[in-house]
Amino acid sequence: MRKSHGPAFSKQMIELVQCPTCKGKAVIKGVFHDLACAQCNASGWVVAATGEALPLEELVTQLSLRLQAAQRHISELKQPRATGPEAIYQEGNRRGAGGSNRTLD
């Protein structure tokens, strides 16, 4: 059954790109000092489809979703994966007693 009204069941990630005005730095050069970029609400990110800044509550959520995805990717890259004959030896083949690993060593 499709949902027809109310909030979404899960938060969807919105595609973000760097702000073209500040080039993702969140500040622009003023005459005497740096000023917060008004185009992106001083975040450095805008919506890819429209180029508009997100409201601050939505921006925090979207940046958190991106950070969580990046952390998952980093943790996957840190886990070494066996290759070749070692991979076959390391994975459980469930051929032993009670479904345990049997290697025939």
C-alpha atoms as one frame of an Amber mdcrd trajectory, in Angstrom:
protein
   0.000   0.000   0.000   1.374   3.409  -0.966   1.597   6.219   1.552  -0.593
   9.133   0.513  -0.103  11.734   3.258   1.930  12.525   6.360   5.690  12.419
   6.857   7.816   9.887   4.991   8.717   6.651   6.754  12.424   7.225   6.175
  14.485  10.266   5.307  15.696  10.329   1.702  19.118  11.684   0.819  18.964
  14.833  -1.319  21.713  15.268  -3.909  23.909  18.190  -2.821  26.652  20.042
  -4.694  29.138  22.674  -3.611  27.818  26.213  -3.608  28.906  28.007  -6.803
  29.171  31.361  -5.001  31.589  30.368  -2.229  32.859  27.184  -3.938  32.062
  25.078  -0.858  34.016  27.238   1.597  30.909  28.698   3.360  32.434  32.194
   3.380  33.061  34.852   0.773  35.720  37.548   0.834  34.510  40.912   2.033
  36.449  44.133   1.823  38.014  43.728   5.272  37.008  40.246   6.453  35.251
  37.042   5.437  31.448  37.085   5.296  29.057  34.158   5.660  27.773  33.077
   2.243  24.086  34.010   1.928  23.554  31.758  -1.118  24.072  28.515   0.863
  23.300  29.626   4.466  27.060  29.448   5.198  27.145  25.672   4.702  28.953
  25.374   1.375  26.213  23.069  -0.008  23.146  23.650  -2.191  20.535  21.349
  -3.758  21.926  19.937  -7.011  18.627  20.148  -8.915  17.663  23.723  -8.023
  20.803  25.418  -6.692  18.873  26.640  -3.643  20.017  26.488  -0.044  18.322
  23.988   2.272  16.590  25.117   5.469  18.950  24.660   8.420  17.004  21.733
   9.986  17.011  19.852   6.677  20.649  20.744   6.027  21.754  19.215   9.341
  19.866  16.013   8.530  21.262  15.768   5.005  24.844  16.376   6.147  24.409
  13.723   8.846  23.161  11.215   6.250  26.183  11.980   4.046  28.574  11.640
   6.991  27.071   8.281   8.003  27.386   7.001   4.421  31.015   8.163   4.267
  31.802   6.476   7.603  30.225   3.202   6.383  32.325   3.400   3.223  35.514
   4.039   5.228  34.825   1.113   7.569  34.248  -1.176   4.560  37.581  -0.090
   3.081  39.401  -0.699   6.378  38.254  -4.335   6.642  40.731  -6.498   4.764
  39.155  -8.999   2.412  40.876 -12.249   1.601  41.436 -13.044  -2.076  42.328
 -16.169  -4.011  42.700 -19.501  -2.189  42.749 -17.746   1.179  39.206 -16.425
   0.597  37.888 -19.943   0.039  39.657 -21.160   3.168  38.435 -18.268   5.332
  34.748 -18.359   4.440  32.506 -20.885   6.166  31.404 -23.705   3.877  28.932
 -25.240   6.396  30.023 -28.804   5.480  31.190 -29.859   8.936  29.200 -31.308
  11.808  26.293 -29.044  12.758  26.964 -26.707   9.846  30.461 -25.775  11.025
  33.381 -25.056   8.720  35.289 -28.074   7.388  38.620 -27.441   5.646  40.036
 -30.985   5.279  43.476 -29.974   6.602
